[in-house]
């Protein structure tokens, strides 16, 4: 394996590793929030559903797309190397 390929793979792996750690934290917070909302009852569940729907159509989707661009570029470069 040449140095450029090794560097690209190393960078992609580090990127994935960092995002995996962040995803783990997001999952913990999400599960805790869902359980809390459930305990609070139907009114809290309805409020949560309303906000969830609004946020799922909000600007965060564009932010997520931007965050994924570096990985997509690294993968495209890796495909060109092969």
Phi and psi in radians as a Rosetta constraint file:
Dihedral C 1 N 2 CA 2 C 2 CIRCULARHARMONIC -1.376 0.35
Dihedral N 2 CA 2 C 2 N 3 CIRCULARHARMONIC 2.942 0.35
Dihedral C 2 N 3 CA 3 C 3 CIRCULARHARMONIC -1.112 0.35
Dihedral N 3 CA 3 C 3 N 4 CIRCULARHARMONIC -0.676 0.35
Dihedral C 3 N 4 CA 4 C 4 CIRCULARHARMONIC -1.119 0.35
Dihedral N 4 CA 4 C 4 N 5 CIRCULARHARMONIC -0.777 0.35
Dihedral C 4 N 5 CA 5 C 5 CIRCULARHARMONIC -1.130 0.35
Dihedral N 5 CA 5 C 5 N 6 CIRCULARHARMONIC -0.745 0.35
Dihedral C 5 N 6 CA 6 C 6 CIRCULARHARMONIC -1.061 0.35
Dihedral N 6 CA 6 C 6 N 7 CIRCULARHARMONIC -0.745 0.35
Dihedral C 6 N 7 CA 7 C 7 CIRCULARHARMONIC -1.115 0.35
Dihedral N 7 CA 7 C 7 N 8 CIRCULARHARMONIC -0.781 0.35
Dihedral C 7 N 8 CA 8 C 8 CIRCULARHARMONIC -1.083 0.35
Dihedral N 8 CA 8 C 8 N 9 CIRCULARHARMONIC -0.785 0.35
Dihedral C 8 N 9 CA 9 C 9 CIRCULARHARMONIC -1.124 0.35
Dihedral N 9 CA 9 C 9 N 10 CIRCULARHARMONIC -0.726 0.35
Dihedral C 9 N 10 CA 10 C 10 CIRCULARHARMONIC -1.096 0.35
Dihedral N 10 CA 10 C 10 N 11 CIRCULARHARMONIC -0.797 0.35
Dihedral C 10 N 11 CA 11 C 11 CIRCULARHARMONIC -1.092 0.35
Dihedral N 11 CA 11 C 11 N 12 CIRCULARHARMONIC -0.737 0.35
Dihedral C 11 N 12 CA 12 C 12 CIRCULARHARMONIC -1.127 0.35
Dihedral N 12 CA 12 C 12 N 13 CIRCULARHARMONIC -0.733 0.35
Dihedral C 12 N 13 CA 13 C 13 CIRCULARHARMONIC -1.100 0.35
Dihedral N 13 CA 13 C 13 N 14 CIRCULARHARMONIC -0.796 0.35
Dihedral C 13 N 14 CA 14 C 14 CIRCULARHARMONIC -1.076 0.35
Dihedral N 14 CA 14 C 14 N 15 CIRCULARHARMONIC -0.713 0.35
Dihedral C 14 N 15 CA 15 C 15 CIRCULARHARMONIC -1.062 0.35
Dihedral N 15 CA 15 C 15 N 16 CIRCULARHARMONIC -0.827 0.35
Dihedral C 15 N 16 CA 16 C 16 CIRCULARHARMONIC -1.126 0.35
Dihedral N 16 CA 16 C 16 N 17 CIRCULARHARMONIC -0.680 0.35
Dihedral C 16 N 17 CA 17 C 17 CIRCULARHARMONIC -1.109 0.35
Dihedral N 17 CA 17 C 17 N 18 CIRCULARHARMONIC -0.765 0.35
Dihedral C 17 N 18 CA 18 C 18 CIRCULARHARMONIC -1.102 0.35
Dihedral N 18 CA 18 C 18 N 19 CIRCULARHARMONIC -0.762 0.35
Dihedral C 18 N 19 CA 19 C 19 CIRCULARHARMONIC -1.215 0.35
Dihedral N 19 CA 19 C 19 N 20 CIRCULARHARMONIC -0.550 0.35
Dihedral C 19 N 20 CA 20 C 20 CIRCULARHARMONIC -1.122 0.35
Dihedral N 20 CA 20 C 20 N 21 CIRCULARHARMONIC -0.717 0.35
Dihedral C 20 N 21 CA 21 C 21 CIRCULARHARMONIC -1.138 0.35
Dihedral N 21 CA 21 C 21 N 22 CIRCULARHARMONIC -0.717 0.35
Dihedral C 21 N 22 CA 22 C 22 CIRCULARHARMONIC -1.166 0.35
Dihedral N 22 CA 22 C 22 N 23 CIRCULARHARMONIC -0.714 0.35
Dihedral C 22 N 23 CA 23 C 23 CIRCULARHARMONIC -1.080 0.35
Dihedral N 23 CA 23 C 23 N 24 CIRCULARHARMONIC -0.679 0.35
Dihedral C 23 N 24 CA 24 C 24 CIRCULARHARMONIC -1.035 0.35
Dihedral N 24 CA 24 C 24 N 25 CIRCULARHARMONIC -0.784 0.35
Dihedral C 24 N 25 CA 25 C 25 CIRCULARHARMONIC -1.130 0.35
Dihedral N 25 CA 25 C 25 N 26 CIRCULARHARMONIC -0.705 0.35
Dihedral C 25 N 26 CA 26 C 26 CIRCULARHARMONIC -1.094 0.35
Dihedral N 26 CA 26 C 26 N 27 CIRCULARHARMONIC -0.715 0.35
Dihedral C 26 N 27 CA 27 C 27 CIRCULARHARMONIC -1.132 0.35
Dihedral N 27 CA 27 C 27 N 28 CIRCULARHARMONIC -0.731 0.35
Dihedral C 27 N 28 CA 28 C 28 CIRCULARHARMONIC -1.066 0.35
Dihedral N 28 CA 28 C 28 N 29 CIRCULARHARMONIC -0.824 0.35
Dihedral C 28 N 29 CA 29 C 29 CIRCULARHARMONIC -1.112 0.35
Dihedral N 29 CA 29 C 29 N 30 CIRCULARHARMONIC -0.737 0.35
Dihedral C 29 N 30 CA 30 C 30 CIRCULARHARMONIC -1.090 0.35
Dihedral N 30 CA 30 C 30 N 31 CIRCULARHARMONIC -0.833 0.35
Dihedral C 30 N 31 CA 31 C 31 CIRCULARHARMONIC -1.109 0.35
Dihedral N 31 CA 31 C 31 N 32 CIRCULARHARMONIC -0.712 0.35
Dihedral C 31 N 32 CA 32 C 32 CIRCULARHARMONIC -1.115 0.35
Dihedral N 32 CA 32 C 32 N 33 CIRCULARHARMONIC -0.736 0.35
Dihedral C 32 N 33 CA 33 C 33 CIRCULARHARMONIC -1.121 0.35
Dihedral N 33 CA 33 C 33 N 34 CIRCULARHARMONIC -0.775 0.35
Dihedral C 33 N 34 CA 34 C 34 CIRCULARHARMONIC -1.064 0.35
Dihedral N 34 CA 34 C 34 N 35 CIRCULARHARMONIC -0.741 0.35
Dihedral C 34 N 35 CA 35 C 35 CIRCULARHARMONIC -1.159 0.35
Dihedral N 35 CA 35 C 35 N 36 CIRCULARHARMONIC -0.675 0.35
Dihedral C 35 N 36 CA 36 C 36 CIRCULARHARMONIC -1.118 0.35
Dihedral N 36 CA 36 C 36 N 37 CIRCULARHARMONIC -0.802 0.35
Dihedral C 36 N 37 CA 37 C 37 CIRCULARHARMONIC -1.064 0.35
Dihedral N 37 CA 37 C 37 N 38 CIRCULARHARMONIC -0.753 0.35
Dihedral C 37 N 38 CA 38 C 38 CIRCULARHARMONIC -1.041 0.35
Dihedral N 38 CA 38 C 38 N 39 CIRCULARHARMONIC -0.746 0.35
Dihedral C 38 N 39 CA 39 C 39 CIRCULARHARMONIC -1.133 0.35
Dihedral N 39 CA 39 C 39 N 40 CIRCULARHARMONIC -0.564 0.35
Dihedral C 39 N 40 CA 40 C 40 CIRCULARHARMONIC -1.278 0.35
Dihedral N 40 CA 40 C 40 N 41 CIRCULARHARMONIC -0.365 0.35
Dihedral C 40 N 41 CA 41 C 41 CIRCULARHARMONIC 1.902 0.35
Dihedral N 41 CA 41 C 41 N 42 CIRCULARHARMONIC -3.114 0.35
Dihedral C 41 N 42 CA 42 C 42 CIRCULARHARMONIC -1.044 0.35
Dihedral N 42 CA 42 C 42 N 43 CIRCULARHARMONIC -0.622 0.35
Dihedral C 42 N 43 CA 43 C 43 CIRCULARHARMONIC -1.132 0.35
Dihedral N 43 CA 43 C 43 N 44 CIRCULARHARMONIC -0.763 0.35
Dihedral C 43 N 44 CA 44 C 44 CIRCULARHARMONIC -1.148 0.35
Dihedral N 44 CA 44 C 44 N 45 CIRCULARHARMONIC -0.664 0.35
Dihedral C 44 N 45 CA 45 C 45 CIRCULARHARMONIC -1.100 0.35
Dihedral N 45 CA 45 C 45 N 46 CIRCULARHARMONIC -0.682 0.35
Dihedral C 45 N 46 CA 46 C 46 CIRCULARHARMONIC -1.164 0.35
Dihedral N 46 CA 46 C 46 N 47 CIRCULARHARMONIC -0.734 0.35
Dihedral C 46 N 47 CA 47 C 47 CIRCULARHARMONIC -1.120 0.35
Dihedral N 47 CA 47 C 47 N 48 CIRCULARHARMONIC -0.776 0.35
Dihedral C 47 N 48 CA 48 C 48 CIRCULARHARMONIC -1.051 0.35
Dihedral N 48 CA 48 C 48 N 49 CIRCULARHARMONIC -0.790 0.35
Dihedral C 48 N 49 CA 49 C 49 CIRCULARHARMONIC -1.056 0.35
Dihedral N 49 CA 49 C 49 N 50 CIRCULARHARMONIC -0.712 0.35
Dihedral C 49 N 50 CA 50 C 50 CIRCULARHARMONIC -1.083 0.35
Dihedral N 50 CA 50 C 50 N 51 CIRCULARHARMONIC -0.838 0.35
Dihedral C 50 N 51 CA 51 C 51 CIRCULARHARMONIC -1.214 0.35
Dihedral N 51 CA 51 C 51 N 52 CIRCULARHARMONIC -0.640 0.35
Dihedral C 51 N 52 CA 52 C 52 CIRCULARHARMONIC -1.071 0.35
Dihedral N 52 CA 52 C 52 N 53 CIRCULARHARMONIC -0.803 0.35
Dihedral C 52 N 53 CA 53 C 53 CIRCULARHARMONIC -1.070 0.35
Dihedral N 53 CA 53 C 53 N 54 CIRCULARHARMONIC -0.769 0.35
Dihedral C 53 N 54 CA 54 C 54 CIRCULARHARMONIC -1.119 0.35
Dihedral N 54 CA 54 C 54 N 55 CIRCULARHARMONIC -0.763 0.35
Dihedral C 54 N 55 CA 55 C 55 CIRCULARHARMONIC -1.226 0.35
Dihedral N 55 CA 55 C 55 N 56 CIRCULARHARMONIC -0.575 0.35
Dihedral C 55 N 56 CA 56 C 56 CIRCULARHARMONIC -1.179 0.35
Dihedral N 56 CA 56 C 56 N 57 CIRCULARHARMONIC -0.352 0.35
Dihedral C 56 N 57 CA 57 C 57 CIRCULARHARMONIC -1.789 0.35
Dihedral N 57 CA 57 C 57 N 58 CIRCULARHARMONIC 0.100 0.35
Dihedral C 57 N 58 CA 58 C 58 CIRCULARHARMONIC -1.567 0.35
Dihedral N 58 CA 58 C 58 N 59 CIRCULARHARMONIC -2.937 0.35
Dihedral C 58 N 59 CA 59 C 59 CIRCULARHARMONIC -1.221 0.35
Dihedral N 59 CA 59 C 59 N 60 CIRCULARHARMONIC -0.202 0.35
Dihedral C 59 N 60 CA 60 C 60 CIRCULARHARMONIC -1.103 0.35
Dihedral N 60 CA 60 C 60 N 61 CIRCULARHARMONIC -0.509 0.35
Dihedral C 60 N 61 CA 61 C 61 CIRCULARHARMONIC -1.076 0.35
Dihedral N 61 CA 61 C 61 N 62 CIRCULARHARMONIC -0.696 0.35
Dihedral C 61 N 62 CA 62 C 62 CIRCULARHARMONIC -1.158 0.35
Dihedral N 62 CA 62 C 62 N 63 CIRCULARHARMONIC -0.657 0.35
Dihedral C 62 N 63 CA 63 C 63 CIRCULARHARMONIC -1.141 0.35
Dihedral N 63 CA 63 C 63 N 64 CIRCULARHARMONIC -0.697 0.35
Dihedral C 63 N 64 CA 64 C 64 CIRCULARHARMONIC -1.132 0.35
Dihedral N 64 CA 64 C 64 N 65 CIRCULARHARMONIC -0.749 0.35
Dihedral C 64 N 65 CA 65 C 65 CIRCULARHARMONIC -1.030 0.35
Dihedral N 65 CA 65 C 65 N 66 CIRCULARHARMONIC -0.737 0.35
Dihedral C 65 N 66 CA 66 C 66 CIRCULARHARMONIC -1.139 0.35
Dihedral N 66 CA 66 C 66 N 67 CIRCULARHARMONIC -0.651 0.35
Dihedral C 66 N 67 CA 67 C 67 CIRCULARHARMONIC -1.173 0.35
Dihedral N 67 CA 67 C 67 N 68 CIRCULARHARMONIC -0.494 0.35
Dihedral C 67 N 68 CA 68 C 68 CIRCULARHARMONIC -1.486 0.35
Dihedral N 68 CA 68 C 68 N 69 CIRCULARHARMONIC -0.238 0.35
Dihedral C 68 N 69 CA 69 C 69 CIRCULARHARMONIC -1.010 0.35
Dihedral N 69 CA 69 C 69 N 70 CIRCULARHARMONIC -0.785 0.35
Dihedral C 69 N 70 CA 70 C 70 CIRCULARHARMONIC -1.028 0.35
Dihedral N 70 CA 70 C 70 N 71 CIRCULARHARMONIC -0.675 0.35
Dihedral C 70 N 71 CA 71 C 71 CIRCULARHARMONIC -1.166 0.35
Dihedral N 71 CA 71 C 71 N 72 CIRCULARHARMONIC -0.745 0.35
Dihedral C 71 N 72 CA 72 C 72 CIRCULARHARMONIC -1.076 0.35
Dihedral N 72 CA 72 C 72 N 73 CIRCULARHARMONIC -0.725 0.35
Dihedral C 72 N 73 CA 73 C 73 CIRCULARHARMONIC -1.127 0.35
Dihedral N 73 CA 73 C 73 N 74 CIRCULARHARMONIC -0.734 0.35
Dihedral C 73 N 74 CA 74 C 74 CIRCULARHARMONIC -1.091 0.35
Dihedral N 74 CA 74 C 74 N 75 CIRCULARHARMONIC -0.710 0.35
Dihedral C 74 N 75 CA 75 C 75 CIRCULARHARMONIC -1.178 0.35
Dihedral N 75 CA 75 C 75 N 76 CIRCULARHARMONIC -0.661 0.35
Dihedral C 75 N 76 CA 76 C 76 CIRCULARHARMONIC -1.111 0.35
Dihedral N 76 CA 76 C 76 N 77 CIRCULARHARMONIC -0.731 0.35
Dihedral C 76 N 77 CA 77 C 77 CIRCULARHARMONIC -1.107 0.35
Dihedral N 77 CA 77 C 77 N 78 CIRCULARHARMONIC -0.721 0.35
Dihedral C 77 N 78 CA 78 C 78 CIRCULARHARMONIC -1.103 0.35
Dihedral N 78 CA 78 C 78 N 79 CIRCULARHARMONIC -0.692 0.35
Dihedral C 78 N 79 CA 79 C 79 CIRCULARHARMONIC -1.132 0.35
Dihedral N 79 CA 79 C 79 N 80 CIRCULARHARMONIC -0.633 0.35
Dihedral C 79 N 80 CA 80 C 80 CIRCULARHARMONIC -1.186 0.35
Dihedral N 80 CA 80 C 80 N 81 CIRCULARHARMONIC -0.570 0.35
Dihedral C 80 N 81 CA 81 C 81 CIRCULARHARMONIC -1.152 0.35
Dihedral N 81 CA 81 C 81 N 82 CIRCULARHARMONIC -0.668 0.35
